[in-house]
Amino acid sequence: MKKILLLSLLFAWTGVVFAANVKKVAILEVVDKEKKMEYGHKLIVRSNLTRAITNTEGYDAFERADIDAIMAEHDFQRTGNVSNKDIKKIGEMTGAAYVLVAEGVMMDGGIYLTAKILNVETTKVEVTDNVTIKDTRSVTIQNGCRTLAANMFGALAGTSTTINKLFAGLFTKSPEQARLDSIEAAQKANRARIEAQMKEEQRMAEDRAREERRIAEAQARQEREEADARAREERRLAEEKARQEREEAEERVREERRIAGEQAALVQAERQKYYITKLSGNEYEYMGSVMDKKAYENFLQNNCPTAYSQYIKGKKLAGAGWGLFGAGVGLGFVGSVSMLGCALFDLGDVFYILGIGGMVSGSILTVTSIPLLCVGYAKQGKSHEVYNERCASSSAQYLSLNLTSGQNGLGIALNF
């Protein structure tokens, strides 16, 4: 029980000692002898060194304008030198235990950064180290400053013997081993913090990458939708244009057909003025003049050989029909008389046979004549239709020679 109480008191007292033993570190402005570093790069280096040291257990880093004023009096930026007197003065003004002097050189697109820690009491250099920062991105500079601070203050932690003195009677480790363990623990803690910060930065970078991918996918999706909408609108406009063109083409065809129909009607009407019209009997009318059968035949012969040929064929068939009809009627009459004579006067079998033969032959010829007459007159009747269809024109010439009577007597009139 006494040991437990003793250990508790010891640990409580150690915490008070550690809390009171936080050492201040004054960080001077970054030295740039070649004057090639941009102000922004020097500002990032200084601020990140300040933050890295402040996050180191047992140390508190700070920057103050009066420190920069003291250094400016001695042209610190150009020479990089700080006197023992200035170191002590900074300690008196700020209560700092250490002064950190950093110098940077631009090299191969990056920064070569070296730093040293000066003890205010002894004005000696406690620790010095360097780091090469491969580029000037802020995250790269930040990581380089963390590494530099971890290395320097991990090594600086080995100079304190407070913990060794406190625990010298409780543990069997040698002072050298305790010092090494302390350095290793500080380095491990710094590495753990750096790794945690790097993981957090990596997580944030992955989050940013996912967000950028999401935004890019949303933008690509929106662009595809807009492209699809434009394609649909273009297809709709193309279809509308094609439909309109079809309607216009159909309308042009209808208009052309209408005009052609009107022109055909006009041509037909013009031709109809020169048509021949069949009147009753054997009379025909042409251009207001009446033609008899003979005049009509002459007109066809002079103006339409096709219609004239049909008319002549019909005339011949009709003539043949009338011939057969006359012969049939004559034979029938002779046969009838012979039969009547045989019946009245008993003329004998010869006359009886002749009578029968005459009647039969006459009947056959009469019946045969009927189709010839019908076909013949039909051909003659349709000859004017053939003319109207094939030969009607204004070039047809009509001549007629008629017998006329006047006050002075009879005369001949020539009509054309």
C-alpha positions as CSV (number, residue, x, y, z in Angstrom):
1,M,0.0,0.0,0.0
2,K,2.8,2.4,0.8
3,K,4.5,1.6,-2.5
4,I,1.3,2.3,-4.4
5,L,0.9,5.6,-2.6
6,L,4.5,6.5,-3.2
7,L,4.2,5.7,-6.9
8,S,1.0,7.8,-7.2
9,L,2.6,10.8,-5.6
10,L,5.7,10.3,-7.7
11,F,3.7,10.2,-11.0
12,A,1.6,13.2,-9.9
13,W,4.7,15.2,-9.1
14,T,6.3,14.1,-12.4
15,G,3.2,15.5,-14.3
16,V,3.6,18.8,-12.5
17,V,7.3,18.9,-13.4
18,F,6.6,18.1,-17.1
19,A,3.9,20.7,-17.2
20,A,6.2,23.3,-15.7
21,N,9.1,22.1,-17.9
22,V,7.6,23.0,-21.3
23,K,10.4,24.9,-23.1
24,K,9.8,27.8,-25.5
25,V,11.5,27.9,-28.9
26,A,11.9,31.2,-30.7
27,I,11.8,30.6,-34.5
28,L,13.7,33.2,-36.6
29,E,12.8,34.2,-40.1
30,V,14.1,31.7,-42.8
31,V,17.4,32.8,-44.1
32,D,17.6,33.1,-48.0
33,K,21.2,34.2,-48.9
34,E,20.6,33.7,-52.6
35,K,17.3,35.6,-52.5
36,K,15.6,33.0,-54.8
37,M,12.9,31.8,-52.4
38,E,9.5,33.4,-52.7
39,Y,8.0,35.1,-49.7
40,G,5.2,32.6,-49.7
41,H,7.6,29.6,-49.5
42,K,9.5,31.2,-46.6
43,L,6.2,31.9,-44.8
44,I,5.0,28.3,-45.3
45,V,8.3,26.9,-44.0
46,R,8.3,29.1,-40.9
47,S,4.6,28.5,-40.0
48,N,4.9,24.8,-40.5
49,L,8.0,24.6,-38.3
50,T,6.2,26.5,-35.7
51,R,3.2,24.2,-35.8
52,A,5.3,21.0,-35.9
53,I,7.4,22.1,-32.8
54,T,4.3,23.2,-30.9
55,N,2.8,19.8,-31.5
56,T,5.9,18.2,-30.1
57,E,5.5,17.3,-26.5
58,G,7.4,19.5,-24.1
59,Y,8.0,22.4,-26.5
60,D,6.2,25.5,-27.5
61,A,7.3,27.4,-30.6
62,F,6.4,31.0,-31.4
63,E,7.2,33.9,-33.8
64,R,7.3,37.6,-32.8
65,A,7.7,40.8,-34.7
66,D,10.3,42.2,-32.2
67,I,12.5,39.1,-32.9
68,D,12.5,40.0,-36.6
69,A,13.3,43.6,-35.7
70,I,16.3,42.6,-33.7
71,M,17.6,40.4,-36.5
72,A,17.0,43.1,-39.1
73,E,19.4,45.4,-37.3
74,H,22.2,43.0,-37.9
75,D,21.3,42.1,-41.5
76,F,20.4,38.6,-40.4
77,Q,18.7,37.7,-43.7
78,R,21.8,38.4,-45.7
79,T,24.4,36.8,-43.5
80,G,22.5,34.2,-41.5
81,N,24.6,35.0,-38.4
82,V,23.3,35.6,-35.0
83,S,25.5,36.8,-32.1
84,N,25.7,35.4,-28.6
85,K,24.4,38.7,-27.3
86,D,21.4,38.6,-29.6
87,I,20.6,35.0,-28.5
88,K,20.6,36.0,-24.9
89,K,18.6,39.1,-25.6
90,I,16.0,37.0,-27.4
91,G,15.8,34.7,-24.3
92,E,15.4,37.7,-22.0
93,M,12.6,39.2,-24.1
94,T,10.6,36.1,-24.8
95,G,11.6,33.6,-22.1
96,A,12.7,31.1,-24.8
97,A,15.0,28.3,-23.9
98,Y,16.0,27.7,-27.5
99,V,16.4,29.6,-30.8
100,L,15.8,27.9,-34.1
101,V,17.6,29.2,-37.2
102,A,16.6,27.8,-40.6
103,E,18.1,28.4,-44.0
104,G,16.7,27.5,-47.3
105,V,18.2,27.1,-50.8
106,M,16.2,26.6,-54.0
107,M,17.5,23.5,-55.8
108,D,16.1,21.4,-58.7
109,G,12.6,22.7,-58.4
110,G,12.5,22.0,-54.6
111,I,14.0,23.4,-51.4
112,Y,17.1,22.2,-49.5
113,L,16.3,23.2,-45.9
114,T,18.8,23.1,-43.0
115,A,18.3,24.1,-39.4
116,K,20.0,24.4,-36.1
117,I,18.9,24.8,-32.4
118,L,20.8,27.2,-30.2
119,N,20.7,27.0,-26.4
120,V,19.9,30.4,-25.0
121,E,21.9,29.9,-21.8
122,T,25.1,28.4,-23.4
123,T,24.6,30.0,-26.9
124,K,25.8,26.6,-28.2
125,V,24.4,24.6,-31.1
126,E,22.4,21.7,-29.5
127,V,21.1,20.0,-32.7
128,T,21.5,20.5,-36.4
129,D,19.8,18.7,-39.3
130,N,18.6,19.1,-42.8
131,V,15.9,17.8,-45.2
132,T,15.4,18.0,-49.0
133,I,11.9,19.0,-50.1
134,K,11.4,17.7,-53.7
135,D,8.9,20.4,-54.8
136,T,7.2,23.6,-53.7
137,R,3.7,22.4,-53.1
138,S,2.4,23.4,-49.7
139,V,1.7,19.8,-48.6
140,T,5.2,18.7,-49.6
141,I,6.8,21.6,-47.7
142,Q,4.6,20.8,-44.7
143,N,5.7,17.2,-44.6
144,G,9.3,18.2,-44.9
145,C,9.0,20.6,-42.0
146,R,7.4,17.9,-39.9
147,T,10.2,15.5,-40.6
148,L,12.9,18.1,-39.8
149,A,11.2,19.0,-36.5
150,A,10.7,15.4,-35.5
151,N,14.3,14.5,-36.2
152,M,15.8,17.6,-34.4
153,F,13.6,17.6,-31.3
154,G,13.7,13.9,-31.0
155,A,17.5,14.2,-30.8
156,L,17.2,17.3,-28.5
157,A,15.0,15.3,-26.1
158,G,18.1,13.1,-25.3
159,T,19.9,16.1,-23.6
160,S,17.4,16.3,-20.7
161,T,18.2,14.1,-17.7
162,T,15.1,15.1,-15.6
163,I,13.3,11.9,-16.3
164,N,16.4,9.8,-15.7
165,K,16.9,11.5,-12.4
166,L,13.3,11.0,-11.3
167,F,13.2,7.3,-12.1
168,A,16.9,6.4,-11.5
169,G,16.0,4.7,-8.2
170,L,13.0,2.8,-9.5
171,F,14.3,1.2,-12.7
172,T,17.4,-0.8,-13.3
173,K,18.1,0.7,-16.8
174,S,21.4,2.5,-17.2
175,P,21.4,6.3,-17.8
176,E,22.6,5.8,-21.3
177,Q,19.8,3.2,-22.0
178,A,17.2,5.5,-20.5
179,R,18.5,8.4,-22.7
180,L,18.3,6.2,-25.8
181,D,14.8,5.0,-24.9
182,S,13.6,8.5,-24.4
183,I,15.0,9.5,-27.8
184,E,13.3,6.5,-29.4
185,A,10.0,7.2,-27.7
186,A,10.0,10.8,-28.8
187,Q,10.9,9.8,-32.3
188,K,8.2,7.1,-32.3
189,A,5.6,9.6,-31.0
190,N,6.6,12.1,-33.7
191,R,6.5,9.4,-36.4
192,A,3.1,8.3,-35.1
193,R,1.8,11.9,-35.3
194,I,3.3,12.4,-38.7
195,E,1.8,9.1,-40.0
196,A,-1.6,10.0,-38.5
197,Q,-1.5,13.4,-40.2
198,M,-0.4,11.8,-43.4
199,K,-3.2,9.3,-43.2
200,E,-5.6,12.1,-42.5
201,E,-4.3,14.0,-45.5
202,Q,-4.5,10.9,-47.6
203,R,-8.1,10.3,-46.5
204,M,-8.9,13.9,-47.3
205,A,-7.2,13.5,-50.7
206,E,-9.2,10.3,-51.4
207,D,-12.4,12.1,-50.4
208,R,-11.5,15.0,-52.7
209,A,-10.8,12.5,-55.5
210,R,-14.1,10.7,-54.9
211,E,-15.9,14.0,-54.9
212,E,-14.1,15.1,-58.1
213,R,-15.0,11.7,-59.7
214,R,-18.7,12.1,-58.6
215,I,-18.8,15.7,-60.0
216,A,-17.1,14.5,-63.2
217,E,-19.5,11.6,-63.6
218,A,-22.5,13.9,-62.9
219,Q,-21.2,16.3,-65.5
220,A,-20.6,13.6,-68.0
221,R,-24.1,12.2,-67.3
222,Q,-25.5,15.7,-67.8
223,E,-23.5,16.2,-71.0
224,R,-24.8,12.8,-72.3
225,E,-28.4,13.7,-71.5
226,E,-28.0,17.1,-73.2
227,A,-26.4,15.4,-76.2
228,D,-29.3,12.9,-76.3
229,A,-31.8,15.7,-76.1
230,R,-30.0,17.6,-78.9
231,A,-29.9,14.4,-81.0
232,R,-33.7,13.8,-80.4
233,E,-34.4,17.4,-81.3
234,E,-32.3,17.2,-84.5
235,R,-34.1,14.0,-85.5
236,R,-37.4,15.6,-84.8
237,L,-36.5,18.6,-86.9
238,A,-35.1,16.4,-89.7
239,E,-38.3,14.3,-89.7
240,E,-40.4,17.5,-89.7
241,K,-38.4,18.8,-92.6
242,A,-38.7,15.6,-94.5
243,R,-42.4,15.5,-93.9
244,Q,-42.8,19.1,-95.1
245,E,-40.7,18.4,-98.2
246,R,-42.8,15.3,-99.0
247,E,-46.0,17.4,-98.6
248,E,-44.6,20.1,-100.8
249,A,-43.5,17.5,-103.4
250,E,-47.0,15.9,-103.3
251,E,-48.6,19.3,-103.6
252,R,-46.3,20.1,-106.6
253,V,-47.3,16.8,-108.2
254,R,-51.0,17.5,-107.6
255,E,-50.6,21.0,-109.0
256,E,-48.7,19.7,-112.0
257,R,-51.5,17.0,-112.6
258,R,-54.1,19.7,-112.3
259,I,-52.3,22.0,-114.7
260,A,-51.8,19.0,-117.1
261,G,-55.5,18.1,-116.7
262,E,-56.5,21.6,-117.5
263,Q,-54.2,21.7,-120.5
264,A,-55.5,18.4,-121.7
265,A,-59.0,19.6,-121.2
266,L,-58.2,22.7,-123.2
267,V,-56.6,20.6,-125.9
268,Q,-59.6,18.3,-125.9
269,A,-61.9,21.3,-126.0
270,E,-59.9,22.8,-128.9
271,R,-60.0,19.5,-130.7
272,Q,-63.7,19.1,-130.1
273,K,-64.3,22.2,-132.2
274,Y,-63.1,20.1,-135.2
275,Y,-65.1,17.0,-134.3
276,I,-67.7,15.5,-136.7
277,T,-71.2,15.0,-135.3
278,K,-73.5,12.4,-136.9
279,L,-77.0,13.7,-137.5
280,S,-80.1,11.7,-138.3
281,G,-80.0,9.6,-141.5
282,N,-76.8,9.9,-143.6
283,E,-76.0,13.6,-142.7
284,Y,-73.0,14.8,-140.7
285,E,-72.0,18.2,-139.2
286,Y,-68.5,19.7,-139.3
287,M,-67.7,23.2,-138.1
288,G,-71.3,24.3,-138.5
289,S,-71.7,22.8,-142.0
290,V,-73.9,19.8,-142.8
291,M,-72.4,17.2,-145.1
292,D,-74.4,14.5,-146.9
293,K,-73.2,11.0,-147.4
294,K,-71.2,11.8,-150.5
295,A,-69.6,14.9,-149.0
296,Y,-68.8,13.0,-145.8
297,E,-67.1,10.3,-147.8
298,N,-65.0,12.8,-149.7
299,F,-64.1,14.6,-146.5
300,L,-62.8,11.4,-144.9
301,Q,-60.9,10.5,-148.1
302,N,-59.1,13.9,-148.1
303,N,-58.4,14.2,-144.3
304,C,-58.3,10.9,-142.5
305,P,-57.3,7.7,-144.4
306,T,-58.0,5.5,-141.4
307,A,-61.5,6.6,-140.9
308,Y,-62.1,6.6,-144.7
309,S,-60.8,2.9,-144.9
310,Q,-63.2,1.9,-142.1
311,Y,-66.1,3.7,-143.8
312,I,-65.3,2.0,-147.2
313,K,-65.1,-1.4,-145.5
314,G,-68.5,-0.8,-143.9
315,K,-69.9,0.4,-147.1
316,K,-68.7,-2.7,-148.9
317,L,-70.1,-5.0,-146.2
318,A,-73.4,-3.2,-146.3
319,G,-73.5,-3.4,-150.1
320,A,-72.7,-7.2,-149.9
321,G,-75.5,-7.5,-147.3
322,W,-78.0,-5.8,-149.5
323,G,-76.9,-8.0,-152.4
324,L,-77.4,-11.1,-150.4
325,F,-80.6,-9.8,-149.1
326,G,-82.0,-9.0,-152.6
327,A,-80.9,-12.4,-153.9
328,G,-82.4,-14.1,-150.9
329,V,-85.7,-12.3,-151.3
330,G,-85.7,-13.0,-155.1
331,L,-85.0,-16.8,-154.6
332,G,-87.6,-16.9,-151.9
333,F,-90.2,-15.2,-154.1
334,V,-89.4,-17.6,-157.0
335,G,-89.6,-20.6,-154.7
336,S,-92.9,-19.4,-153.3
337,V,-94.4,-19.0,-156.8
338,S,-93.2,-22.5,-157.8
339,M,-94.7,-24.0,-154.8
340,L,-97.9,-22.1,-155.4
341,G,-98.0,-23.3,-159.0
342,C,-97.4,-26.8,-158.1
343,A,-100.2,-26.6,-155.6
344,L,-102.6,-25.1,-158.1
345,F,-101.7,-26.7,-161.4
346,D,-99.8,-29.8,-160.5
347,L,-96.6,-28.8,-162.4
348,G,-94.7,-31.8,-161.3
349,D,-92.0,-32.7,-158.9
350,V,-89.3,-30.7,-160.6
351,F,-91.1,-27.4,-160.0
352,Y,-91.9,-28.6,-156.5
353,I,-88.2,-29.3,-155.8
354,L,-87.2,-25.9,-157.4
355,G,-89.7,-24.2,-155.2
356,I,-88.4,-25.8,-152.0
357,G,-84.8,-25.1,-153.0
358,G,-85.6,-21.5,-153.8
359,M,-87.3,-20.9,-150.6
360,V,-84.6,-22.5,-148.5
361,S,-81.8,-20.7,-150.4
362,G,-83.6,-17.4,-150.2
363,S,-84.0,-17.8,-146.5
364,I,-80.3,-18.6,-146.0
365,L,-79.2,-15.7,-148.0
366,T,-81.6,-13.3,-146.3
367,V,-80.4,-14.5,-142.8
368,T,-76.7,-14.2,-143.9
369,S,-77.3,-10.7,-145.1
370,I,-78.4,-9.4,-141.8
371,P,-75.0,-9.6,-140.0
372,L,-73.3,-8.0,-143.0
373,L,-75.7,-5.2,-143.0
374,C,-75.4,-4.6,-139.2
375,V,-71.5,-4.7,-139.3
376,G,-71.3,-2.6,-142.4
377,Y,-73.6,0.1,-141.1
378,A,-71.8,0.0,-137.7
379,K,-68.4,0.6,-139.3
380,Q,-69.8,3.4,-141.4
381,G,-71.5,4.9,-138.3
382,K,-68.3,4.7,-136.2
383,S,-66.0,6.2,-138.9
384,H,-66.6,9.7,-137.6
385,E,-65.5,8.5,-134.1
386,V,-62.2,7.2,-135.6
387,Y,-61.8,10.6,-137.3
388,N,-62.5,12.5,-134.0
389,E,-60.0,10.3,-132.1
390,R,-57.2,10.3,-134.6
391,C,-57.5,13.0,-137.2
392,A,-59.5,16.0,-135.8
393,S,-57.5,19.2,-136.3
394,S,-57.7,22.7,-137.7
395,S,-55.8,21.5,-140.8
396,A,-58.8,19.5,-142.2
397,Q,-60.2,20.9,-145.4
398,Y,-63.9,20.7,-146.3
399,L,-65.0,21.4,-149.8
400,S,-68.6,21.0,-151.1
401,L,-70.2,21.8,-154.4
402,N,-73.9,22.5,-154.0
403,L,-76.6,23.5,-156.5
404,T,-78.2,26.8,-155.4
405,S,-81.0,29.0,-156.6
406,G,-81.2,32.8,-156.6
407,Q,-82.9,35.7,-158.2
408,N,-81.1,35.2,-161.4
409,G,-81.7,31.5,-161.6
410,L,-79.9,28.4,-160.7
411,G,-76.1,28.3,-159.7
412,I,-73.3,26.2,-158.2
413,A,-71.9,27.1,-154.7
414,L,-68.5,25.9,-153.6
415,N,-68.2,25.7,-149.7
416,F,-64.9,25.3,-147.9
